[in-house]
Amino acid sequence: MSAHKNLRILSFFLLLVVAQLALTGCRSRGGAGSAEPGVMAQVNGYKVMRSELDKAYNIQVARAQQKPSPTQEEALRLQILDQIIQTRMILQRAEKLGVKTNPDEVQARLTKAKAPYTQEQFQKNLKDIGLTEDEYKTYLSMGSR
């Protein structure tokens, strides 16, 4: 099989998995017919919005050396949506257990991310991927649990 065909098959299966997760989440809040525009999935009461997916996608693509093809973009968006769903499930469980983010660790990660840049360059990089510094800190805090 060609790499392109393998990628299409993988994309199809990822789509099925994400669709199942999304429908399961939507059913828990009133059925698949109650989906709101812009809501990509629902994890218990948390709605994963298209804007959240777009920001996460932009972060991933900003690190890439070349822009993904349309098929690769679709697969990457599905993978990111799955990651968001998994992260939200973990965060909800952590909250239920009383696990808190360590602010010192988040600040250390932010400082490390800023190190190679001037403040202006860092702010421009954030703007280019559609994030504020506070949103980036939230992103860092999710990875530090």
C-alpha positions in Angstrom: 0.0 0.0 0.0 1.2 3.5 -0.7 1.9 6.0 2.1 -1.0 8.2 0.8 -3.5 5.3 1.0 -2.3 4.4 4.5 -2.8 8.0 5.6 -6.3 8.0 4.2 -7.2 4.8 6.0 -5.7 6.1 9.2 -7.7 9.4 8.8 -10.9 7.4 8.3 -10.4 5.4 11.5 -9.4 8.5 13.5 -12.6 10.1 12.2 -14.6 7.2 13.4 -13.0 7.2 16.8 -13.4 11.0 17.3 -17.0 10.9 16.0 -17.8 8.2 18.5 -16.3 10.2 21.3 -18.0 13.3 20.2 -21.4 11.6 19.9 -21.0 9.9 23.3 -20.2 13.3 24.9 -23.2 15.0 23.1 -25.6 12.2 24.2 -24.7 12.8 27.8 -26.1 16.4 27.5 -29.3 15.8 25.5 -28.6 13.8 22.4 -26.7 14.1 19.2 -29.3 16.5 17.8 -28.6 19.1 20.4 -25.0 19.9 19.1 -24.3 23.6 18.9 -22.5 25.3 16.1 -18.8 25.5 16.7 -18.8 22.7 19.3 -16.5 19.9 18.0 -17.0 17.6 21.0 -18.3 17.5 24.5 -16.6 15.9 27.4 -19.1 15.7 30.2 -20.0 19.3 30.6 -17.0 20.8 28.8 -17.5 21.9 25.2 -14.5 21.6 22.9 -14.9 24.6 20.6 -13.6 24.9 17.0 -11.6 27.9 18.2 -9.8 25.7 20.8 -9.0 23.1 18.1 -7.8 25.8 15.7 -5.4 27.2 18.3 -4.0 23.8 19.2 -3.6 23.1 15.5 -1.8 26.4 14.9 0.6 25.6 17.7 1.4 22.2 16.1 1.8 23.6 12.6 3.9 26.5 13.8 6.6 24.0 14.9 6.5 22.1 11.5 9.0 22.9 8.8 6.4 22.6 6.0 2.7 23.0 5.8 0.7 19.8 5.8 -1.2 18.6 2.8 -5.0 18.7 3.1 -5.1 15.0 4.0 -2.4 15.4 6.6 -4.2 18.5 8.0 -7.4 16.5 8.4 -5.6 13.7 10.2 -3.7 16.1 12.4 -6.9 18.0 13.4 -8.5 14.7 14.3 -5.5 13.6 16.3 -5.4 17.0 18.1 -9.2 16.8 18.8 -8.6 13.3 20.4 -5.8 14.8 22.5 -8.0 17.6 23.7 -10.7 15.1 24.6 -8.2 12.9 26.5 -6.7 15.9 28.2 -10.1 17.3 29.3 -11.0 13.8 30.7 -7.7 13.8 32.7 -8.2 17.3 33.9 -11.7 16.6 35.1 -10.5 13.5 36.9 -7.6 15.5 38.4 -10.0 18.2 39.6 -12.2 15.6 41.2 -9.2 14.2 43.0 -8.0 17.6 44.1 -4.8 17.7 42.0 -3.6 21.2 41.4 -1.2 22.7 38.9 2.2 23.8 40.3 2.4 27.5 39.5 6.2 27.5 39.9 6.5 24.7 37.3 4.3 26.6 34.9 6.4 29.7 35.3 9.6 27.7 34.8 8.2 26.3 31.5 7.1 29.8 30.4 10.5 31.2 31.1 12.2 28.3 29.2 9.9 28.9 26.2 10.7 32.7 26.2 14.5 32.2 26.6 15.5 32.1 22.9 13.5 35.2 22.1 13.2 38.9 22.9 9.8 39.8 24.6 8.7 41.3 21.3 9.6 38.2 19.3 7.9 36.0 21.8 4.7 38.1 21.7 4.8 38.1 17.9 5.1 34.3 17.9 2.1 33.9 20.2 0.1 36.3 18.1 1.0 34.4 14.9 -0.5 31.2 16.3 -3.5 33.0 17.8 -2.7 32.9 21.5 -2.3 35.4 24.3 0.3 34.9 27.0 -2.4 33.9 29.5 -3.8 31.3 27.0 -0.2 29.9 26.5 0.2 29.7 30.3 -3.0 27.7 30.5 -1.7 25.4 27.7 1.5 25.0 29.7 -0.4 24.2 32.9 -2.4 21.5 31.2 0.9 19.8 30.3 2.4 20.0 33.8 -0.2 17.8 35.6 
